[in-house]
């Protein structure tokens, strides 16, 4: 998943400090004593759970719905609709037993057959669920979504009214996958009656801790407590208002003025000044996301498979590694990003239970040694001050991304003599160019975890799909992924995934730069806000003090 954020201009940043008087305090004290005000970034693209693909809709949907499995405040997997589950010895068959008191927000009971029907709708070709590919382990999921098999052939069934059974074709972290919005149950009678409008207030029927009360486009969404939720008695906050806050600097000002209890992000500013201003209300923590630069290995100068000799292949690899080693990640995270990010020497971030991330073979060397070796590799690749490498570094329009690109270009120029042309593009154009792999050379890449599973970060590099932006094609890498998929234990699976990550790093098709941090401002009135690797904070776990 990718987090979509508006660019923060210099005017925005100055406005944080110079325009405070223009914001009249919204008087949270005058609002309902149990109404949570949350910044949520851009307007949600949809509240159709099966079609959601970004953070903005995911935040709201996790309040409106509950899957078979859910997450607690710390991000740990806990029972949701299912009170318990079990898995067969070979890891291919999972059975989930529903709670006995499940109801939709309109009062109608929920049974296993409805859950199965909702899954079939999620994978029907007409739904075009963007996260369907994450369920490639579910029997026939890809064929059903492609229209090659009917939805009834999907590997999910209801042996009885309280049991849901899944059939898998390989090992997978199914409970974690079931926390994604695509796995939430959708009330199909509303879909049949209202079509795309089933997501509107008064027509959206949900099963979570809250129900949709109002939606003012480009302004806010108001949720109210769902009295028919199975754990309604434990939900402390009566109403939640998700505010549209695309401008990060303005969102910060609204928080400072008392307009918000929680912000979705924090705009780039010196960390010391933010801490001095907000103290313990500033919440920074590790986030399951990695930022890297991709190298288009399907075209010169980084292509290896076009080389006619082994020496030619070695020179292409030497160039890729020289560019990676020449970057001082400590300086990037200290002076350019500066909000809790950590230097990255791998693709999979830390924080995944049972997985030990791989790392580059030179990560422990001092930066001076890295740069000296980078210069030697650069010369071996055939470049020098008389014959410098000239490349383009492409990124989507954003002030933080431009600052990072400028810093990287300066490091390459100073250490190696590389001449870098920066190319910024509007998001949709950038995504299309990156996917096509025709005019790109070096480009901004990265990934935010959809679930705490190393495979979620590695799978794209094992196929020629739309997310393999570098065009990386390595049989040994695919073999390691396949062995991970066939593993019969979690430890064996993680070992093969780590071997795949190491293979990818040894080939230097991507240049890891840093691992993300989550950044929020949280009012002292909010209780229960816990840091977690996926940065998910369902309102049902929160409370407000007077």
matplotlib code that plots the C-alpha trace (Angstrom):
import matplotlib.pyplot as plt

x = [0.0, 1.1, 0.4, -0.9, 0.0, -0.2, 3.0, 3.9, 5.1, 7.4, 4.4, 2.6, 5.5, 5.8, 2.0, 2.4, 4.2, 2.9, -0.8, -1.9, -4.1, -6.3, -7.5, -10.3, -10.3, -12.9, -13.7, -13.5, -14.6, -18.0, -18.4, -19.9, -17.8, -17.3, -16.6, -13.2, -11.8, -9.4, -7.3, -7.4, -5.5, -7.3, -10.9, -11.5, -11.7, -14.5, -16.2, -16.7, -14.5, -13.6, -12.4, -10.4, -6.6, -5.3, -4.8, -7.6, -10.4, -8.8, -8.8, -12.6, -13.4, -11.6, -14.1, -17.1, -16.3, -14.7, -13.2, -12.9, -9.7, -8.8, -6.0, -5.8, -4.4, -0.8, -1.4, -1.6, -3.9, -7.0, -10.4, -12.8, -16.0, -14.4, -14.1, -11.4, -9.7, -7.6, -5.3, -4.5, -1.1, -0.1, -1.1, -3.5, -6.9, -8.1, -11.4, -12.9, -15.7, -18.0, -19.2, -22.8, -24.1, -23.1, -25.4, -25.3, -25.8, -29.5, -30.1, -30.1, -28.0, -24.8, -24.0, -21.1, -23.0, -23.1, -19.4, -18.7, -21.0, -19.2, -15.8, -17.2, -18.3, -14.9, -13.2, -15.8, -14.2, -16.8, -15.7, -12.1, -10.7, -7.2, -5.9, -7.1, -3.5, -2.5, -4.8, -3.1, -2.6, -6.4, -7.5, -8.7, -8.7, -6.7, -8.7, -12.0, -10.8, -9.7, -13.1, -11.8, -13.8, -17.1, -17.1, -18.5, -15.1, -13.3, -11.6, -13.9, -17.0, -19.4, -19.7, -22.3, -23.9, -21.0, -18.0, -16.0, -13.3, -10.5, -8.5, -5.0, -2.6, 0.5, 1.5, 0.4, -0.3, -4.1, -5.1, -3.1, -4.6, -8.1, -7.5, -7.5, -10.6, -11.1, -11.8, -14.5, -18.1, -20.2, -24.0, -25.0, -28.8, -27.7, -25.3, -28.1, -30.5, -28.3, -25.3, -22.4, -24.5, -24.6, -21.7, -23.8, -25.2, -28.5, -27.6, -24.3, -24.9, -21.8, -20.8, -18.1, -17.9, -19.3, -21.9, -21.9, -24.0, -23.0, -20.5, -19.8, -17.6, -14.2, -14.9, -15.6, -17.2, -19.2, -19.4, -21.6, -21.3, -23.0, -25.1, -25.4, -21.6, -20.8, -18.5, -20.4, -20.2, -16.4, -16.5, -15.9, -16.2, -19.7, -18.9, -15.8, -15.4, -12.8, -11.7, -10.3, -6.8, -4.8, -2.7, -0.3, 0.8, -2.8, -3.6, -0.9, -2.2, -5.7, -4.3, -2.5, -5.7, -7.6, -9.5, -8.2, -7.4, -5.2, -3.4, -2.8, 0.7, 3.2, 4.8, 8.5, 10.1, 13.1, 12.5, 13.8, 11.3, 8.4, 9.4, 9.8, 6.4, 4.3, 6.3, 4.8, 1.9, 4.4, 4.3, 7.0, 7.5, 8.9, 6.5, 6.4, 7.5, 10.7, 11.9, 14.3, 15.4, 14.7, 17.1, 15.6, 17.5, 15.7, 17.6, 21.1, 23.1, 21.9, 20.9, 22.8, 21.1, 21.9, 25.6, 27.4, 30.1, 30.5, 32.8, 30.0, 27.6, 30.0, 30.4, 26.6, 26.5, 29.5, 27.7, 24.6, 26.5, 28.7, 25.6, 24.3, 27.5, 28.1, 24.9, 25.4, 22.1, 23.0, 23.1, 19.9, 17.9, 19.5, 19.4, 17.0, 14.1, 14.8, 11.6, 12.6, 13.4, 16.2, 18.9, 18.0, 20.3, 17.5, 14.0, 12.1, 11.8, 12.3, 9.3, 7.9, 7.6, 9.8, 11.6, 15.3, 15.7, 18.6, 21.1, 23.8, 27.2, 28.8, 26.4, 28.8, 31.6, 32.3, 31.0, 34.5, 35.3, 32.1, 32.8, 36.3, 35.0, 32.2, 34.8, 36.7, 33.5, 32.6, 36.0, 35.6, 32.2, 34.0, 33.3, 35.6, 35.8, 36.4, 33.6, 31.0, 27.7, 24.8, 21.4, 17.9, 16.4, 12.6, 10.2, 6.6, 6.1, 6.5, 8.8, 10.2, 10.9, 12.6, 14.8, 15.8, 16.5, 18.7, 20.7, 21.2, 22.3, 24.7, 26.3, 26.7, 28.2, 30.6, 31.7, 31.7, 31.3, 27.9, 25.8, 22.2, 19.1, 16.1, 12.7, 9.6, 6.2, 2.6, 1.6, -0.5, 2.1, 5.0, 3.2, 2.5, 6.1, 7.5, 5.2, 6.0, 9.8, 10.6, 12.0, 12.9, 16.5, 16.5, 13.3, 11.7, 10.3, 9.2, 6.4, 4.1, 3.2, -0.3, 0.3, 3.2, 4.6, 8.0, 6.5, 4.4, 7.6, 9.3, 6.5, 6.5, 10.1, 9.3, 7.0, 6.7, 3.7, 2.8, 4.6, 7.9, 9.0, 12.7, 12.0, 14.1, 14.1, 16.1, 15.3, 17.1, 15.1, 11.8, 13.0, 13.5, 10.1, 8.6, 10.3, 9.0, 5.5, 5.9, 7.3, 5.4, 6.5, 6.7, 10.4, 11.2, 9.1, 10.9, 14.3, 13.5, 12.1, 15.2, 17.3, 15.2, 15.7, 19.5, 19.6, 17.8, 20.2, 23.2, 22.0, 21.6, 18.5, 17.2, 19.0, 17.5, 17.6, 15.5, 12.7, 9.7, 8.5, 4.9, 4.3, 1.2, 0.2, -2.1, -3.9, -3.2, -6.9, -6.7, -6.1, -5.3, -3.3, -0.5, 2.4, 2.3, 4.2, 1.3, 0.2, -3.4, -5.4, -9.1, -11.2, -12.8, -9.6, -9.4, -11.1, -11.2, -10.6, -12.6]
y = [0.0, 3.5, 6.5, 9.4, 12.8, 16.3, 18.2, 20.6, 23.9, 26.5, 28.8, 26.0, 25.6, 29.3, 29.4, 27.0, 29.7, 33.0, 32.4, 31.0, 34.0, 33.2, 30.0, 30.6, 27.8, 25.3, 24.9, 21.2, 21.9, 23.1, 20.0, 16.8, 15.5, 12.2, 13.2, 12.4, 14.8, 13.0, 14.4, 11.9, 13.3, 13.4, 12.7, 8.9, 7.6, 5.2, 3.5, 0.3, -1.9, -4.2, -1.3, 0.6, 0.9, 3.9, 4.9, 7.5, 5.1, 2.3, 4.4, 5.0, 1.5, 0.0, 1.9, 0.9, -2.7, -5.7, -8.8, -12.3, -11.2, -7.7, -5.9, -4.4, -1.0, -2.4, -4.0, -7.6, -10.0, -10.7, -12.3, -10.2, -11.7, -15.1, -16.1, -18.7, -20.4, -23.4, -24.5, -27.9, -29.5, -28.7, -25.0, -25.2, -25.3, -22.7, -22.8, -19.7, -20.1, -17.0, -15.4, -16.2, -12.6, -11.0, -8.4, -5.8, -2.2, -2.5, -5.4, -8.3, -11.3, -12.3, -15.9, -17.7, -17.8, -14.0, -13.9, -16.3, -14.4, -11.2, -12.8, -13.9, -10.4, -9.1, -11.3, -11.0, -9.3, -6.5, -5.5, -5.0, -5.2, -3.6, -5.8, -9.0, -9.9, -10.1, -13.1, -15.1, -17.9, -18.3, -21.2, -20.0, -16.3, -15.2, -17.2, -15.9, -12.3, -12.7, -14.1, -17.5, -19.3, -18.4, -16.9, -20.1, -21.7, -19.4, -21.3, -20.2, -22.0, -22.3, -25.9, -24.6, -21.3, -20.4, -21.7, -20.2, -22.4, -21.2, -23.4, -22.2, -23.3, -22.3, -21.2, -17.7, -15.5, -15.7, -14.2, -11.1, -10.9, -11.0, -7.7, -5.9, -4.1, -6.4, -9.1, -7.1, -8.4, -6.1, -6.1, -7.4, -6.4, -2.8, -3.3, -4.9, -2.1, 1.0, -0.1, 2.3, 4.4, 1.8, 3.7, 6.8, 7.7, 6.0, 3.3, 1.9, -1.1, -2.1, -4.5, -2.6, -0.4, 2.5, 3.3, 6.1, 9.1, 11.8, 12.5, 16.1, 15.7, 17.4, 18.3, 15.4, 12.1, 11.6, 8.2, 7.3, 4.3, 1.1, -0.2, -3.6, -4.2, -7.3, -5.4, -2.1, -1.8, -1.5, 1.3, 4.6, 7.3, 8.0, 9.8, 10.1, 12.8, 12.2, 15.6, 15.9, 17.4, 17.3, 20.2, 18.9, 22.3, 23.5, 20.3, 21.0, 24.5, 23.1, 20.8, 23.7, 25.7, 22.9, 21.8, 18.2, 15.5, 13.5, 14.5, 12.1, 13.3, 16.0, 18.3, 18.3, 20.6, 20.5, 17.8, 19.9, 22.7, 20.3, 18.7, 22.1, 23.1, 20.0, 17.9, 14.5, 15.2, 14.5, 10.7, 9.3, 5.5, 2.9, 2.3, -0.8, 1.0, 1.2, 4.0, 3.1, 4.2, 1.8, 1.2, 0.2, -2.9, -3.5, -0.6, 0.9, 1.8, -0.7, -3.6, -6.8, -9.4, -7.4, -7.9, -10.4, -11.2, -11.8, -8.7, -6.6, -8.0, -7.3, -3.7, -3.1, -4.6, -2.5, 0.7, -0.2, -0.9, 2.2, 4.4, 2.6, 2.8, 6.5, 7.6, 8.6, 7.4, 8.7, 12.2, 11.7, 10.6, 13.2, 16.3, 15.7, 13.6, 14.1, 12.8, 9.5, 7.6, 5.1, 4.3, 1.3, -1.4, -3.8, -3.9, -5.4, -3.2, -4.4, -5.2, -8.3, -11.1, -14.1, -12.4, -11.3, -8.8, -9.2, -6.5, -5.4, -7.0, -3.7, -2.1, -2.2, -0.4, 3.2, 5.7, 6.7, 3.1, 2.8, 5.9, 4.7, 1.4, 3.1, 5.1, 1.9, 0.3, 3.4, 3.2, -0.5, 0.2, 2.4, 5.9, 8.7, 12.5, 12.5, 10.1, 10.8, 8.9, 11.0, 9.8, 11.0, 10.7, 10.8, 11.4, 12.5, 16.2, 16.7, 19.0, 16.2, 14.1, 17.0, 17.6, 13.9, 13.8, 17.0, 15.4, 12.1, 13.9, 16.0, 12.9, 11.2, 14.3, 14.9, 11.2, 9.9, 12.8, 11.6, 14.2, 13.9, 15.4, 15.7, 15.0, 15.6, 14.5, 14.8, 11.6, 9.9, 10.6, 9.4, 6.1, 5.4, 6.1, 4.0, 1.1, 1.1, 1.0, 2.8, 6.3, 5.7, 5.2, 5.9, 6.6, 7.0, 3.7, 2.2, 0.3, 0.6, -2.8, -3.9, -6.6, -7.6, -10.1, -10.0, -11.5, -8.3, -6.4, -9.0, -10.5, -7.8, -8.5, -12.2, -11.6, -9.3, -7.6, -3.9, -3.4, -4.7, -1.2, -2.2, -5.1, -7.4, -10.9, -13.5, -17.3, -17.9, -15.2, -16.7, -20.1, -18.8, -17.3, -20.5, -22.5, -20.0, -20.6, -24.3, -24.2, -26.1, -24.1, -20.3, -20.5, -22.3, -19.8, -16.8, -18.4, -18.7, -15.2, -13.9, -15.8, -14.2, -10.7, -11.3, -12.4, -9.1, -7.0, -8.8, -7.9, -4.2, -3.6, -1.3, 1.2, 1.1, 4.6, 4.6, 2.9, 5.1, 6.4, 7.2, 10.8, 12.1, 14.8, 13.3, 15.5, 14.8, 14.2, 11.0, 7.7, 4.4, 5.6, 3.0, 2.9, -0.1, -1.1, -0.7, 2.6, 1.6, 3.2, 2.1, 4.5, 1.6, 1.4, 5.1, 7.2, 10.9, 12.5, 15.7]
z = [0.0, -0.7, 1.5, -0.6, 0.8, -0.5, -1.2, 1.5, 0.1, 1.7, 2.1, 3.9, 6.3, 7.0, 7.5, 10.4, 12.3, 10.8, 10.3, 13.6, 14.3, 11.2, 12.8, 15.3, 17.9, 17.1, 20.7, 21.3, 24.8, 23.3, 21.3, 22.5, 25.4, 23.8, 20.2, 18.8, 16.1, 13.8, 10.9, 8.1, 5.1, 1.7, 1.0, 1.1, -2.5, -1.4, 1.6, -0.4, 1.7, -1.2, -3.4, -0.8, -1.6, 0.5, 4.1, 4.1, 3.4, 5.5, 8.6, 8.4, 7.3, 10.3, 12.5, 10.4, 9.9, 11.6, 9.8, 11.1, 12.7, 13.9, 15.6, 19.1, 20.0, 19.8, 16.4, 17.7, 16.0, 18.1, 17.5, 15.5, 14.1, 14.7, 18.4, 17.5, 14.5, 13.7, 10.8, 9.4, 9.8, 6.3, 6.7, 3.7, 5.5, 8.0, 9.9, 11.7, 14.2, 14.4, 17.6, 18.5, 18.8, 15.5, 14.0, 11.3, 12.3, 11.1, 13.6, 11.2, 12.2, 10.5, 9.6, 7.8, 4.5, 4.3, 5.0, 2.2, -0.2, 0.6, -0.2, -3.5, -4.3, -3.3, -5.9, -8.7, -11.8, -11.7, -8.2, -9.4, -5.8, -6.0, -3.1, -4.6, -5.6, -1.9, -1.7, -4.4, -1.9, -1.6, -3.8, -7.2, -6.2, -9.2, -11.6, -10.1, -10.2, -13.8, -14.8, -15.7, -12.9, -11.3, -7.8, -6.4, -7.1, -4.7, -1.9, 0.9, 2.2, 5.1, 6.4, 8.9, 9.9, 12.3, 10.4, 7.6, 5.9, 3.6, 1.3, 0.4, -2.4, -0.4, 3.1, 4.0, 7.0, 6.5, 9.9, 9.1, 5.6, 7.1, 8.8, 5.4, 4.2, 1.2, 3.8, 5.6, 5.2, 3.0, 3.4, 0.0, 0.1, 0.3, -2.7, -4.7, -3.9, -4.0, -6.1, -5.7, -3.5, -0.7, 0.9, 1.6, 5.0, 5.7, 3.2, 4.5, 6.7, 8.6, 11.4, 13.3, 16.4, 14.5, 11.8, 9.3, 10.4, 7.9, 5.1, 3.9, 0.8, 1.0, 4.7, 7.1, 7.9, 11.1, 12.7, 15.7, 18.0, 16.8, 19.6, 17.9, 17.8, 19.8, 22.1, 22.2, 26.0, 25.8, 23.2, 25.1, 22.4, 21.2, 18.0, 15.7, 13.1, 10.4, 9.0, 5.5, 6.0, 2.8, 3.8, 6.4, 7.6, 8.0, 9.9, 12.3, 12.9, 13.5, 16.1, 17.8, 17.8, 19.5, 16.4, 16.3, 18.8, 16.4, 13.2, 10.4, 9.7, 10.8, 8.2, 7.8, 10.4, 12.6, 15.2, 18.1, 17.4, 17.1, 20.5, 22.1, 20.9, 21.4, 23.9, 24.6, 22.1, 19.3, 18.6, 16.5, 16.2, 13.7, 10.8, 8.6, 5.5, 3.4, 1.1, -1.7, -5.1, -8.0, -10.8, -14.2, -14.9, -18.2, -20.0, -20.0, -18.0, -15.4, -17.5, -17.0, -19.2, -22.4, -21.8, -24.1, -21.6, -17.9, -17.7, -19.1, -16.5, -13.7, -14.8, -14.7, -11.2, -10.1, -11.2, -9.3, -6.2, -6.5, -6.5, -3.4, -1.4, -2.2, -0.3, 3.3, 4.8, 8.3, 6.9, 5.0, 8.0, 10.3, 8.1, 5.3, 6.6, 10.3, 11.9, 13.3, 10.1, 10.3, 7.7, 5.6, 4.2, 3.2, 1.7, 4.6, 7.6, 11.2, 13.3, 11.7, 14.3, 13.5, 10.6, 10.7, 7.9, 5.4, 4.9, 2.4, 2.8, 3.4, 5.9, 8.8, 7.0, 7.9, 5.4, 4.3, 3.4, 1.5, -0.5, -1.4, -2.6, -4.5, -6.4, -7.3, -8.5, -10.5, -12.3, -12.9, -14.5, -17.0, -15.7, -14.7, -14.4, -18.2, -18.8, -16.1, -15.8, -16.8, -15.4, -14.5, -11.1, -11.2, -8.4, -7.9, -7.0, -3.3, -1.3, 0.9, -2.2, -3.9, -0.9, -0.8, -4.5, -4.3, -1.4, -3.2, -6.4, -4.4, -2.8, -6.2, -7.7, -4.8, -4.3, -7.9, -10.2, -11.5, -13.4, -12.3, -14.0, -11.6, -13.1, -11.0, -12.2, -11.0, -9.1, -11.9, -14.6, -12.4, -11.5, -15.1, -16.3, -13.4, -14.3, -18.0, -17.5, -20.8, -19.9, -16.2, -15.1, -11.3, -9.6, -6.2, -4.9, -1.6, 0.1, 3.1, 4.6, 4.1, 6.7, 9.0, 6.5, 4.8, 1.6, 1.2, 0.6, -1.6, -3.8, -6.5, -7.5, -8.2, -11.2, -14.2, -12.6, -12.5, -9.1, -10.4, -11.4, -11.8, -14.1, -11.9, -13.3, -11.5, -11.5, -8.2, -6.5, -7.7, -6.6, -3.0, -3.0, -4.2, -1.4, 1.1, -0.3, 0.0, 3.6, 6.2, 9.2, 9.8, 10.7, 7.4, 5.5, 7.0, 6.4, 2.6, 2.5, 4.1, 1.5, -1.2, 0.2, 0.5, -3.2, -4.2, -2.1, -3.6, -7.1, -6.2, -8.2, -5.6, -3.3, 0.2, 1.9, 5.0, 7.0, 7.7, 11.0, 11.8, 12.8, 14.7, 17.1, 19.8, 22.3, 26.0, 26.3, 24.2, 26.1, 24.5, 21.5, 21.1, 18.6, 16.3, 13.2, 10.8, 12.3, 12.6, 15.4, 15.5, 17.5, 19.5, 21.6, 22.4, 25.1, 25.9, 29.3, 30.2]

ax = plt.figure().add_subplot(projection="3d")
ax.plot(x, y, z, "-o")
ax.set_aspect("equal")
plt.show()
